[in-house]
Amino acid sequence: MAMVMKEIPREWYSVRLAVQWKKKKKKKKKKKKKKKKKKKKKKKKKRTKCQENMLFLFFNGVKSF
């Protein structure tokens, strides 16, 4: 291999290498996949005792409270 490299003009070889390296570098670039954002589940707010009692009365037909 050393003999072959000596026969080739130095400038030509370095330019050739630079072109190959550039091509390799271009090939490596890939589009990044966008990560999907996970939707957060909304937590139901817990009812207070007072709200529970009001709803209980409302559904049982007592409308004057």
DAVEN-V525253 format. One record per run of one state. SS is the DSSP state (helix for helix, strand for strand, loop for the rest). FROM is the first residue (numbers start at 1). TO is the last residue. Records with the same first field share a line. If there is no record, write none. Layout:
SS: FROM-TO / FROM-TO
//
This chain:
loop: 1-1 / 8-9 / 29-48 / 60-65
helix: 2-7 / 10-28 / 49-59
//
